[in-house]
Each structure stands twice: as structure tokens, then as C-alpha cells.
Amino acid sequence: MGLEERKKKEKEQRRKTILKAARKQFFEKGFNPVTVASIARKAELSKGTIYLYFKSKEEIYAQILLSDIDKFHERISSVFQEGKGASEMLLDFSDIYIDYFLADRELFRILMVFMLRNDSMDFSEELNNDLIRATNSTIDVIERIFRYGIDEGEFPPDINIRQGRNAIWGLLNGVISLHLFTGKESARERKIRSAVKVGLEGFIKGLTNVYVTDKKGFFEQM
């Protein structure tokens, strides 16, 4: 391994060390109490070294989210497979979403803090836009499933897609928030999966059991 390649690997490893230390800090303390100095202590690096890699704690926070959202999108690509119906896709999406945050609870806490308190965070306009765009891209996956369901005749054509996707998004995050950090550890996963499954199945049933007017003006169940 040449000198330049070694330096590059060392630099990348140091960057990962900083992000790992920062993630732990944000999870334990929330956003506001964390400082670049506290991240440096956790990473066992100097404060000056942190600034060689990141301009601010806001940038560190954003990079944690952006990186992990990208990884999540790699995983949900499996949802869109030929032969699946939209209802099955919604259930598969929810399973992957739950799996991802059960495996990485720190990320879920960090994501929720951003979603609920991003106005109070001193992000640059560019960083804020990047984070909103990344978060919205996850919600857009749900919208794509709805549109597929409409195109295939599985869902009614007049449903409000925006409200539907927001309802699913709220269900997932609400249930995970309720159970991920509370109650008996052994029961948390079961409660999350059960509540999401029941909620989603009820939502899907409401979509697929709608009534439409036939050509004679009567109503018949689809």
C-alpha cells in the first residue's frame, strides 16, 4: 500500500470515528447539549481535528442522517418486485422500516429529533434542504406504492395520495416512537410489529372495500 493510499484510508477511518462518536452523543444527550468539543472527547481526538473534517456539529448531524437514509433506500429497493400487489408492498415496506430502526435505535432517535425540531437547529440552507429532500424521498416511496396500486386497479383512483402516504408515515413513526424505548425490552419488537400490522391491514381494508357507482347509478362493492 502506497503512502497516499494509506493516508486516504486513515483519513476515512478518522471520519468514521468522528461520526460514530457523534451519533452516540446525539443519542444520549439530544442535539442541543452536544458540542464539537464533547464529540472530540468521545472520539479521543482534538477539537481542531474535528474541524478538519466537518465545519460544525450541524454538519456532523446532517451527515449521519444523510448517510443512513441512503443505506435505508438501498434496502427498500427490494419492495418493488414484479408480481407484488400494492398492499403487499406497503406491508413489506413497513417490515423493512421496522427492521432498520430496531437494528439502529440511535438513528431513529436522531431522525425524530430532526423531524420535530429542525426549525431550532442552526443548519445552513443547503444542509437543511438536503435533509428535507432525503426525508421526503422516503415518504415518496410510499407515494409510489399508492400510485402503483391505483394504476393496477387495486386502490380506488380518487384516493388522496398525499393524505394516505402521510397516514402511513405517521403510523410507522408513531408506533415505533411509542414502543422502541419504553416497556419491557423483550416485548418491544412484538408490540411494534403487531400494532403496525393491525393498523396497516385496517388502512388497506378501508381502501380496497370502497364503494363505487356503477353505470346504472347503483352502488356495488369492489
C-alpha atoms as one frame of an Amber mdcrd trajectory, in Angstrom:
protein
   0.000   0.000   0.000   1.433   3.353  -1.042   1.751   6.372   1.239  -1.112
   8.298  -0.387  -3.445   5.319  -0.202  -2.560   4.770   3.451  -3.246   8.420
   4.263  -6.566   8.226   2.470  -7.612   5.152   4.460  -6.530   6.736   7.736
  -8.484   9.871   6.910 -11.623   7.893   6.100 -11.265   5.857   9.293 -10.911
   9.024  11.363 -14.042  10.440   9.729 -15.968   7.284  10.628 -14.668   7.506
  14.208 -15.983  11.065  14.485 -19.414  10.146  13.115 -19.665   7.120  15.402
 -18.767   9.194  18.472 -21.163  11.960  17.457 -24.011   9.518  16.866 -23.582
   8.176  20.386 -23.533  11.705  21.814 -26.669  12.796  19.957 -28.481   9.643
  21.055 -27.561  10.046  24.714 -27.971  13.825  25.071 -30.108  15.108  22.210
 -28.982  17.783  19.787 -28.507  20.989  21.782 -26.237  19.786  24.641 -23.743
  18.196  22.248 -20.758  20.304  21.203 -17.830  19.792  18.876 -15.663  19.606
  21.995 -17.755  16.794  23.513 -17.657  14.895  20.210 -13.879  15.312  20.140
 -13.551  13.921  23.675 -15.754  10.941  22.806 -13.719  10.272  19.660 -10.441
  10.803  21.569  -9.371  13.429  19.067  -8.599  17.113  19.344 -11.274  19.703
  18.622  -9.093  21.030  15.826  -9.026  17.591  14.196 -12.835  17.525  14.111
 -12.829  20.825  12.210 -10.510  19.343   9.601 -13.373  17.049   8.614 -16.549
  18.985   9.465 -17.428  22.670   9.697 -19.841  22.316  12.621 -21.819  19.884
  14.753 -24.777  20.627  12.457 -22.835  19.277   9.523 -21.883  16.168  11.500
 -25.521  15.609  12.467 -26.634  16.052   8.848 -24.019  13.642   7.525 -25.132
  10.942   9.960 -28.713  11.267   8.739 -27.909  11.546   5.044 -25.595   8.538
   5.082 -28.047   6.309   6.911 -31.045   7.378   4.843 -29.069   6.392   1.740
 -28.437   2.957   3.246 -32.123   2.581   4.019 -33.044   3.354   0.417 -30.716
   0.642  -0.783 -32.665  -1.825   1.337 -36.162  -0.767   0.306 -35.401  -1.231
  -3.382 -36.467  -4.847  -2.849 -40.049  -3.704  -2.222 -40.653  -3.042  -5.910
 -40.660  -6.532  -7.355 -42.702  -7.821 -10.258 -45.783  -9.763  -9.209 -46.330
  -7.958  -5.932 -49.528  -6.045  -5.252 -49.515  -2.591  -3.688 -50.959  -3.916
  -0.420 -48.113  -6.409  -0.127 -45.616  -3.674  -0.955 -46.935  -1.486   1.871
 -46.599  -4.371   4.327 -43.092  -5.185   3.055 -42.076  -1.525   3.303 -43.273
  -1.394   6.905 -41.320  -4.569   7.778 -38.102  -3.135   6.329 -38.685   0.201
   8.073 -39.210  -1.523  11.417 -36.213  -3.832  10.888 -33.970  -0.890  10.107
 -34.751   1.038  13.257 -34.868  -1.969  15.551 -31.284  -2.559  14.452 -30.329
   1.109  14.810 -32.294   2.848  17.549 -29.813   5.685  17.706 -30.665   6.620
  14.141 -34.402   6.627  14.857 -33.953   8.999  17.797 -31.768  11.287  15.682
 -34.281  11.236  12.816 -37.206  12.089  15.106 -35.303  14.991  16.673 -34.672
  16.402  13.207 -38.283  15.967  12.098 -39.732  17.549  15.237 -37.157  20.265
  15.936 -35.349  21.138  12.719 -36.525  24.766  12.941 -34.490  25.220  16.114
 -31.331  23.744  14.603 -28.837  26.092  13.043 -28.431  24.274   9.739 -27.278
  26.075   6.655 -29.960  26.404   4.000 -28.129  23.877   1.849 -27.880  21.281
   4.629 -31.489  21.783   5.660 -32.671  21.352   2.078 -30.556  18.204   1.668
 -32.043  16.688   4.826 -35.617  17.565   3.908 -35.093  16.169   0.422 -33.667
  12.913   1.831 -36.502  12.537   4.356 -39.121  13.278   1.721 -37.593  10.689
  -0.590 -38.535   8.031   1.971 -42.120   9.282   2.113 -42.145   9.342  -1.691
 -41.597   5.576  -1.727 -44.977   5.189  -0.032 -46.488   7.526  -2.617 -45.047
   5.396  -5.431 -46.731   2.338  -3.924 -50.067   4.156  -3.799 -49.736   5.227
  -7.421 -48.890   1.677  -8.427 -51.978   0.429  -6.597 -54.139   2.940  -8.474
 -52.587   2.094 -11.838 -53.182  -1.621 -11.244 -56.780  -1.083 -10.112 -56.057
  -2.319  -6.589 -56.741   1.070  -4.992 -59.506   3.496  -5.984 -58.411   6.262
  -8.391 -59.843   9.102  -6.314 -57.940   8.489  -3.075 -55.936  11.372  -1.655
 -52.406  10.052  -2.127 -50.775  12.786  -0.068 -53.007  12.144   2.928 -52.613
   8.400   2.521 -48.831   8.446   2.470 -48.740  10.813   5.464 -51.080   8.499
   7.374 -48.791   5.517   6.765 -45.710   7.575   7.648 -47.376   8.771  10.855
 -48.480   5.257  11.783 -44.978   3.833  11.413 -43.176   6.572  13.306 -45.885
   6.881  15.962 -45.905   3.190  16.827 -42.111   2.923  16.798 -41.796   6.035
  18.988 -44.332   4.624  21.444 -42.637   1.280  21.998 -38.991   1.452  20.921
 -37.660   2.962  24.151 -40.328   2.027  26.699 -41.715  -1.091  28.356 -40.066
  -4.478  28.646 -37.252  -4.933  26.159 -38.404  -8.462  25.346 -41.856  -7.234
  24.303 -40.924  -4.132  22.314 -40.437  -5.706  18.903 -43.619  -7.761  19.188
 -45.672  -4.715  20.165 -44.279  -2.632  17.320 -44.852  -5.276  14.659 -48.310
  -6.167  15.926 -49.545  -2.568  16.155 -48.195  -1.638  12.719 -49.616  -4.780
  11.103 -53.086  -4.229  12.567 -53.056  -0.546  11.647 -51.855  -1.138   8.102
 -54.243  -4.005   7.443 -57.131  -1.864   8.635 -55.998   1.009   6.421 -55.638
  -1.259   3.377 -59.027  -2.846   4.020 -60.584   0.609   4.067 -59.028   1.355
   0.677 -59.942  -1.877  -1.046 -63.511  -2.117   0.292 -64.659   1.226  -1.058
 -67.890   1.602  -2.897 -68.177   2.885  -6.462 -71.165   3.909  -8.547 -71.894
   1.655 -11.479 -73.253   2.819 -14.813 -76.857   2.463 -13.628 -76.301   4.679
 -10.614 -76.345   1.921  -8.033 -73.515   1.102  -5.623 -71.673  -2.131  -5.682
 -68.754  -3.297  -3.590 -65.453  -3.748  -5.389
